[in-house]
Amino acid sequence: MKWLTLVITFIFCAAANAAPLTIDHSLITLNGPWKFKTGDNQQWANPNFDDSHWETVDLTAPAGAHDGDVGLTGYVPGWAAKGHGTYAGYAWYRIHISLDSLSGNTLALAGPPAVDDAYQIFINGKLWGSAGDFSKPEPVIYSIQPRIFILPDSIKHKGAVTIAFRVWMSAATLSGDPQAGGIRIAPMLGEKSAIQSKYNFQWRQTIKGYIVDAVEPAIFILLAVISFILYRSDPKNTAYLWIITAFLFTALVRANQPFFYWFQIESAHEFDLVTTVILMPLVIGSWLMAWRTWFKLSRPIWMPKAILILTLPYMCSQLLRLTWLPGAIPHTLFRDLSNYIRLIFVAMMLYIIYSGIQQNRREGWLALPAVLLISTGLFAQELSELHIPGIWFPYGVGVSRTQYAYLAFDVIILVLLISRARKLRKQKLPS
């Protein structure tokens, strides 16, 4: 009976450590079972390392599961939702795969297109690639993009391969997502052409997810040009200067989205500094001034100074709330301060809307849809806290509430600008 027990144990271990995971003969989705362990040790890349005492992780996603951004399918909760709710730092995933069922001699691996936050991949103990910069003590995070790794022909001849992922997640990511941590979409292994097809599909999905953000800046710049032309015809109207400024700042914010996710030039920290700390406060402040001057409001006279005074501490609080900043900074305090300042901005916008309608009547009501639509993007955080859905997935592609609102805003503000141009032309015609 002892030999029978040993055989059963051997079969069980083989099934766990060399699971075929076959979808078809050209590729396999590496759902698992993966061996997982928090911490960091370069020896864990060794294919001969004994990981039998590690916990087991399954990356199989529920039917219809997708990420909350561009709509990539196969999305699963991270390690924070699987018993490691307070852990940030390094963790390892290991899997041993039999290659007998795969066709083709040249194999490739499609890296996981969603990971918190950066990773290195080891093939049979050798570093094969990475997403993120691991040259510093704390890895530099960039957007996780679809990646393809070509495996040497010798791998196929060996009949099996050990794949290890060394993953790093920052405390900032953990603080923003209670389900964060590690690999969120399983990688794929298979024949090169099949993996290339999956890789291309993931890139198409990523591009489609941010294509609206790439188009919107061009529209905002065009609207700024139209506003400048109107300003040349009516140089005493400072509303055009403020609306030009607001258009340009908004264009920069929207353009930085695809710039970050499509290219790996800007790190995640740089994205925070550019968008969250600098541009968004300027966008909110400039739109408040733009609508105040659009409605020709002269009272209260202290409002322009108040907007300026609040914008500066808002920038500072946005900076000091970033949890990745070093030092003993009370991030929660500055996060709360930032939220309170935003509520003051909301109150200011509501006052401008009310006063604008009271003073301008018909023109105020006509401008109301534009003000509300641009405010949908400016105060997206507050709308989300009211549990208003922030993104939808028509045809499997993520389109955010802000993207819908800005596209509608572009049409309405163009109509308003054309209306003002016609009104100005009539005023200049000889009576």
C-alpha positions as CSV (number, residue, x, y, z in Angstrom):
1,M,0.0,0.0,0.0
2,K,2.9,2.3,0.6
3,W,3.9,2.2,-3.1
4,L,0.3,3.0,-4.1
5,T,0.3,6.0,-1.7
6,L,3.6,7.2,-3.3
7,V,2.2,6.9,-6.8
8,I,-1.0,8.8,-5.9
9,T,1.1,11.5,-4.3
10,F,3.3,11.7,-7.3
11,I,0.4,12.0,-9.7
12,F,-1.2,14.7,-7.5
13,C,2.0,16.8,-7.4
14,A,2.5,16.4,-11.1
15,A,-1.0,17.6,-11.8
16,A,-0.5,20.6,-9.5
17,N,3.0,21.6,-10.8
18,A,2.8,20.7,-14.5
19,A,-0.8,21.4,-15.3
20,P,-1.4,21.5,-19.1
21,L,-4.1,24.3,-18.9
22,T,-4.8,23.7,-22.6
23,I,-7.3,25.9,-24.4
24,D,-6.3,24.6,-27.9
25,H,-3.1,23.3,-29.5
26,S,-1.7,26.7,-30.3
27,L,-1.8,28.4,-26.9
28,I,-2.7,28.0,-23.2
29,T,-3.9,30.5,-20.7
30,L,-1.8,30.3,-17.6
31,N,-4.6,30.5,-15.0
32,G,-2.8,28.2,-12.7
33,P,-2.5,26.7,-10.2
34,W,0.3,29.2,-9.5
35,K,2.5,29.0,-6.5
36,F,2.6,32.3,-4.7
37,K,4.6,33.9,-1.9
38,T,5.0,37.4,-0.6
39,G,8.6,38.6,0.0
40,D,11.6,38.6,-2.2
41,N,14.4,36.2,-2.9
42,Q,16.2,35.8,-6.2
43,Q,16.6,32.1,-5.6
44,W,12.9,31.8,-6.2
45,A,13.6,32.2,-9.9
46,N,15.5,28.9,-9.9
47,P,13.4,26.2,-11.7
48,N,14.6,23.6,-9.2
49,F,13.5,25.6,-6.2
50,D,11.0,23.7,-4.0
51,D,7.9,25.8,-3.8
52,S,5.6,23.0,-2.5
53,H,5.1,24.9,0.8
54,W,3.9,28.1,-1.0
55,E,0.2,28.9,-1.2
56,T,-1.7,28.2,-4.4
57,V,-3.3,30.9,-6.5
58,D,-5.8,30.5,-9.3
59,L,-6.1,33.3,-11.9
60,T,-9.2,32.0,-13.5
61,A,-11.6,34.9,-14.0
62,P,-15.4,34.7,-13.7
63,A,-17.3,34.7,-16.9
64,G,-17.6,38.3,-18.3
65,A,-15.0,39.7,-15.9
66,H,-13.0,42.7,-17.3
67,D,-10.9,45.5,-16.0
68,G,-12.6,48.7,-15.0
69,D,-10.7,50.8,-17.5
70,V,-10.4,49.7,-21.1
71,G,-12.4,46.4,-20.9
72,L,-9.6,43.8,-21.0
73,T,-11.2,40.5,-20.2
74,G,-10.0,37.9,-17.7
75,Y,-9.6,40.3,-14.8
76,V,-9.3,38.9,-11.3
77,P,-8.9,40.3,-7.8
78,G,-5.3,40.8,-6.6
79,W,-3.5,39.4,-3.5
80,A,-5.1,42.0,-1.2
81,A,-8.4,40.3,-1.8
82,K,-6.9,36.8,-1.1
83,G,-5.6,37.1,2.4
84,H,-2.9,39.8,2.0
85,G,-5.0,42.9,2.5
86,T,-2.3,45.0,4.1
87,Y,0.7,43.8,2.1
88,A,2.6,46.0,-0.4
89,G,6.0,45.2,-1.8
90,Y,7.5,42.2,-3.6
91,A,5.8,38.9,-4.3
92,W,6.5,35.9,-6.5
93,Y,4.4,33.7,-8.8
94,R,5.8,30.4,-10.1
95,I,4.3,27.7,-12.4
96,H,5.7,24.6,-14.1
97,I,4.1,24.0,-17.5
98,S,4.1,20.9,-19.7
99,L,4.6,21.8,-23.4
100,D,3.6,18.5,-24.9
101,S,0.2,19.7,-26.0
102,L,1.5,22.8,-27.7
103,S,2.0,22.9,-31.5
104,G,4.7,24.8,-33.3
105,N,8.4,25.0,-32.5
106,T,8.7,28.7,-31.8
107,L,6.9,29.6,-28.6
108,A,6.1,33.0,-27.1
109,L,4.6,34.3,-24.0
110,A,2.1,37.2,-23.8
111,G,2.8,39.0,-20.6
112,P,-0.1,39.8,-18.2
113,P,-1.7,43.1,-19.5
114,A,-2.8,44.0,-16.1
115,V,-0.5,43.9,-13.1
116,D,-0.1,45.9,-9.9
117,D,2.4,47.5,-10.4
118,A,5.5,46.2,-12.1
119,Y,7.0,42.8,-12.8
120,Q,10.0,40.8,-14.0
121,I,9.6,37.5,-15.8
122,F,12.0,34.6,-15.4
123,I,12.1,31.7,-17.8
124,N,13.8,28.6,-16.4
125,G,15.6,30.8,-14.0
126,K,16.8,33.4,-16.5
127,L,15.5,37.0,-16.5
128,W,13.6,37.3,-19.7
129,G,12.0,40.8,-19.5
130,S,10.2,43.2,-17.4
131,A,7.5,45.9,-17.1
132,G,8.9,48.8,-15.0
133,D,12.4,49.9,-14.1
134,F,14.0,47.6,-11.5
135,S,17.4,49.3,-11.5
136,K,16.6,51.3,-8.4
137,P,15.9,50.1,-4.8
138,E,12.2,50.8,-5.4
139,P,11.1,50.0,-8.9
140,V,9.9,52.8,-11.1
141,I,6.3,52.2,-12.3
142,Y,5.1,52.8,-15.8
143,S,1.8,51.8,-17.4
144,I,1.4,48.1,-17.8
145,Q,1.2,47.4,-21.5
146,P,0.6,44.2,-23.5
147,R,4.0,42.6,-24.0
148,I,5.3,39.6,-25.9
149,F,8.3,37.5,-25.0
150,I,9.8,35.1,-27.6
151,L,11.1,31.9,-26.1
152,P,14.2,30.1,-27.4
153,D,13.6,27.0,-29.5
154,S,15.4,24.9,-26.9
155,I,12.5,25.4,-24.5
156,K,10.2,23.4,-26.7
157,H,12.6,20.5,-26.9
158,K,12.8,20.3,-23.1
159,G,9.1,19.5,-23.0
160,A,8.4,21.7,-19.9
161,V,9.2,25.2,-18.7
162,T,9.2,27.0,-15.3
163,I,7.9,30.5,-15.4
164,A,8.4,32.9,-12.5
165,F,7.0,36.4,-12.0
166,R,8.6,38.8,-9.6
167,V,6.0,41.4,-8.9
168,W,6.2,44.7,-7.0
169,M,3.2,46.8,-5.8
170,S,3.5,50.1,-4.1
171,A,1.7,51.1,-0.9
172,A,0.0,53.9,-2.9
173,T,-1.7,51.4,-5.1
174,L,-2.9,49.3,-2.2
175,S,-4.3,52.4,-0.5
176,G,-6.4,53.2,-3.6
177,D,-7.8,49.7,-4.3
178,P,-8.7,47.1,-1.6
179,Q,-8.5,44.4,-4.3
180,A,-5.1,45.4,-5.7
181,G,-1.9,43.3,-5.8
182,G,0.0,41.3,-8.4
183,I,-1.2,39.7,-11.6
184,R,-4.7,40.7,-12.5
185,I,-5.0,39.0,-15.9
186,A,-3.3,35.7,-16.6
187,P,-0.5,35.5,-19.1
188,M,-0.6,33.2,-22.1
189,L,1.9,30.8,-23.6
190,G,1.8,29.3,-27.0
191,E,2.9,29.2,-30.6
192,K,4.3,32.5,-31.7
193,S,1.7,33.5,-34.3
194,A,-1.2,32.6,-31.9
195,I,0.4,34.7,-29.1
196,Q,1.1,37.5,-31.6
197,S,-2.7,37.6,-32.4
198,K,-3.6,37.8,-28.7
199,Y,-0.9,40.5,-28.2
200,N,-2.3,42.5,-31.1
201,F,-5.9,42.2,-29.8
202,Q,-4.8,43.4,-26.3
203,W,-3.1,46.4,-27.9
204,R,-6.2,47.2,-30.0
205,Q,-8.3,47.1,-26.9
206,T,-5.8,49.4,-25.1
207,I,-5.8,51.9,-28.0
208,K,-9.6,51.9,-28.3
209,G,-9.9,52.5,-24.6
210,Y,-8.0,55.8,-24.8
211,I,-8.8,56.9,-28.4
212,V,-11.4,59.3,-27.2
213,D,-8.9,60.9,-24.8
214,A,-6.6,61.3,-27.8
215,V,-9.3,63.0,-29.9
216,E,-10.6,65.3,-27.2
217,P,-7.4,67.4,-26.9
218,A,-7.5,68.2,-30.6
219,I,-11.1,69.3,-30.3
220,F,-10.3,71.5,-27.2
221,I,-7.4,73.1,-29.1
222,L,-9.7,73.8,-32.0
223,L,-12.2,75.4,-29.7
224,A,-9.4,77.5,-28.2
225,V,-8.5,78.7,-31.7
226,I,-12.1,79.6,-32.4
227,S,-12.2,81.5,-29.1
228,F,-9.0,83.3,-30.0
229,I,-10.5,84.4,-33.3
230,L,-13.5,85.7,-31.3
231,Y,-11.2,87.5,-28.9
232,R,-9.5,89.2,-31.8
233,S,-12.9,90.6,-32.8
234,D,-13.8,91.5,-29.2
235,P,-10.6,92.2,-27.3
236,K,-12.4,93.8,-24.3
237,N,-14.2,90.5,-23.5
238,T,-11.8,88.7,-21.1
239,A,-14.1,85.7,-21.0
240,Y,-12.4,84.5,-24.2
241,L,-8.9,84.6,-22.6
242,W,-10.1,82.6,-19.7
243,I,-12.0,80.1,-21.8
244,I,-8.9,79.7,-24.1
245,T,-6.8,79.0,-21.0
246,A,-9.4,76.5,-19.7
247,F,-9.5,74.7,-23.1
248,L,-5.7,74.4,-23.3
249,F,-5.3,73.1,-19.7
250,T,-8.2,70.6,-20.3
251,A,-6.6,69.5,-23.5
252,L,-3.3,68.8,-21.6
253,V,-5.1,66.7,-19.0
254,R,-6.9,64.6,-21.6
255,A,-3.8,64.2,-23.7
256,N,-1.8,63.0,-20.8
257,Q,-4.0,59.9,-20.5
258,P,-3.1,58.2,-23.8
259,F,0.4,59.6,-23.4
260,F,0.9,57.7,-20.2
261,Y,-0.9,54.5,-21.2
262,W,0.3,54.2,-24.8
263,F,3.9,55.2,-24.3
264,Q,6.3,54.4,-21.5
265,I,8.0,57.8,-21.2
266,E,6.1,59.1,-18.2
267,S,6.3,57.2,-14.9
268,A,3.3,56.7,-12.7
269,H,4.8,59.3,-10.2
270,E,5.4,61.8,-13.0
271,F,1.8,61.3,-14.1
272,D,0.6,62.0,-10.6
273,L,2.7,65.2,-10.5
274,V,1.7,66.5,-14.0
275,T,-2.0,65.6,-13.9
276,T,-3.1,65.4,-10.3
277,V,-0.9,68.1,-8.7
278,I,-0.4,70.7,-11.5
279,L,-3.0,70.4,-14.3
280,M,-6.2,69.5,-12.5
281,P,-6.1,72.4,-10.1
282,L,-5.4,74.8,-13.0
283,V,-8.2,73.3,-15.0
284,I,-10.8,73.8,-12.2
285,G,-9.6,77.3,-11.4
286,S,-9.6,78.4,-15.0
287,W,-13.1,77.0,-15.7
288,L,-14.4,78.8,-12.7
289,M,-13.0,82.0,-14.0
290,A,-14.1,81.3,-17.5
291,W,-17.8,80.9,-16.5
292,R,-17.6,83.9,-14.2
293,T,-16.5,86.1,-17.0
294,W,-18.7,84.4,-19.6
295,F,-21.7,85.4,-17.5
296,K,-20.2,88.8,-16.9
297,L,-20.5,88.5,-13.1
298,S,-18.8,91.4,-11.2
299,R,-19.9,90.3,-7.7
300,P,-18.7,89.2,-5.3
301,I,-15.5,91.1,-6.2
302,W,-13.5,88.8,-4.0
303,M,-14.2,85.6,-5.9
304,P,-11.3,85.8,-8.4
305,K,-8.8,86.2,-5.6
306,A,-10.5,83.4,-3.7
307,I,-10.2,81.1,-6.7
308,L,-6.5,81.9,-7.0
309,I,-5.9,81.6,-3.2
310,L,-7.7,78.2,-3.1
311,T,-6.0,76.9,-6.2
312,L,-2.5,77.2,-4.7
313,P,-3.2,75.3,-1.5
314,Y,-5.2,72.8,-3.5
315,M,-2.1,72.1,-5.5
316,C,-0.1,71.7,-2.3
317,S,-2.6,69.4,-0.7
318,Q,-2.8,67.3,-3.9
319,L,1.0,66.9,-3.7
320,L,1.2,66.1,0.0
321,R,-1.7,63.6,-0.2
322,L,0.4,61.4,-2.5
323,T,1.3,58.3,-0.4
324,W,4.5,57.6,-2.3
325,L,6.2,60.8,-1.0
326,P,8.9,60.0,1.5
327,G,8.9,61.3,5.0
328,A,6.5,61.5,7.9
329,I,3.8,63.3,6.0
330,P,0.2,63.1,7.3
331,H,-1.2,62.0,3.9
332,T,-4.7,61.5,5.2
333,L,-4.9,65.0,6.6
334,F,-3.9,66.5,3.2
335,R,-6.3,64.2,1.4
336,D,-9.1,65.5,3.6
337,L,-8.0,69.1,3.0
338,S,-7.9,68.5,-0.7
339,N,-11.5,67.1,-0.6
340,Y,-12.8,70.1,1.4
341,I,-11.2,72.5,-1.1
342,R,-12.9,70.7,-3.9
343,L,-16.3,71.1,-2.2
344,I,-15.6,74.8,-2.0
345,F,-15.0,74.8,-5.7
346,V,-18.2,72.9,-6.2
347,A,-20.1,75.6,-4.2
348,M,-18.4,78.3,-6.2
349,M,-19.5,76.7,-9.5
350,L,-23.1,76.3,-8.3
351,Y,-23.1,80.0,-7.2
352,I,-21.7,81.0,-10.6
353,I,-24.4,79.0,-12.4
354,Y,-27.2,80.5,-10.2
355,S,-25.9,84.0,-10.5
356,G,-25.3,83.6,-14.3
357,I,-28.9,82.5,-14.8
358,Q,-30.3,85.2,-12.6
359,Q,-28.3,87.9,-14.4
360,N,-28.5,86.7,-18.0
361,R,-31.8,84.8,-18.0
362,R,-32.1,83.3,-21.5
363,E,-28.4,83.2,-22.2
364,G,-27.7,81.8,-18.8
365,W,-30.2,78.9,-19.4
366,L,-28.6,78.2,-22.8
367,A,-25.2,78.0,-21.3
368,L,-26.3,75.7,-18.4
369,P,-25.9,72.4,-20.3
370,A,-22.3,73.3,-21.2
371,V,-21.5,74.3,-17.6
372,L,-23.0,71.1,-16.2
373,L,-21.2,68.9,-18.8
374,I,-17.8,70.4,-18.2
375,S,-18.4,70.2,-14.4
376,T,-19.1,66.4,-14.8
377,G,-15.5,66.0,-15.7
378,L,-14.1,68.6,-13.2
379,F,-16.0,67.1,-10.3
380,A,-15.9,63.4,-11.3
381,Q,-14.7,62.4,-7.9
382,E,-17.7,63.9,-6.2
383,L,-20.1,62.3,-8.7
384,S,-18.5,58.9,-8.1
385,E,-19.0,59.4,-4.3
386,L,-22.7,59.8,-5.1
387,H,-22.6,56.3,-6.6
388,I,-23.2,57.6,-10.1
389,P,-21.7,55.1,-12.6
390,G,-18.3,56.4,-13.9
391,I,-17.7,54.1,-16.9
392,W,-19.6,51.9,-19.4
393,F,-18.4,49.3,-21.8
394,P,-20.2,49.5,-25.1
395,Y,-19.0,46.8,-27.5
396,G,-16.5,45.7,-24.8
397,V,-14.6,49.0,-24.7
398,G,-14.5,51.3,-21.7
399,V,-15.9,54.8,-22.2
400,S,-16.0,56.9,-19.1
401,R,-18.6,59.3,-17.9
402,T,-16.2,62.2,-18.4
403,Q,-15.6,61.2,-22.0
404,Y,-19.3,61.2,-22.8
405,A,-19.8,64.5,-21.0
406,Y,-16.8,66.2,-22.7
407,L,-17.9,65.1,-26.2
408,A,-21.4,66.5,-25.6
409,F,-19.9,69.6,-24.1
410,D,-17.7,70.1,-27.2
411,V,-20.8,70.3,-29.4
412,I,-22.8,72.6,-27.1
413,I,-19.9,75.1,-26.5
414,L,-19.2,75.2,-30.2
415,V,-22.8,76.2,-30.8
416,L,-22.5,78.9,-28.0
417,L,-19.3,80.3,-29.6
418,I,-20.9,80.4,-33.0
419,S,-23.9,82.1,-31.5
420,R,-21.7,84.7,-29.9
421,A,-19.8,85.2,-33.2
422,R,-23.1,85.9,-35.0
423,K,-24.2,88.3,-32.3
424,L,-21.0,90.1,-32.4
425,R,-21.2,90.4,-36.2
426,K,-24.7,91.9,-36.0
427,Q,-23.5,94.4,-33.5
428,K,-20.7,95.6,-35.9
429,L,-23.0,95.9,-38.9
430,P,-23.9,99.5,-39.7
431,S,-27.4,100.3,-38.7
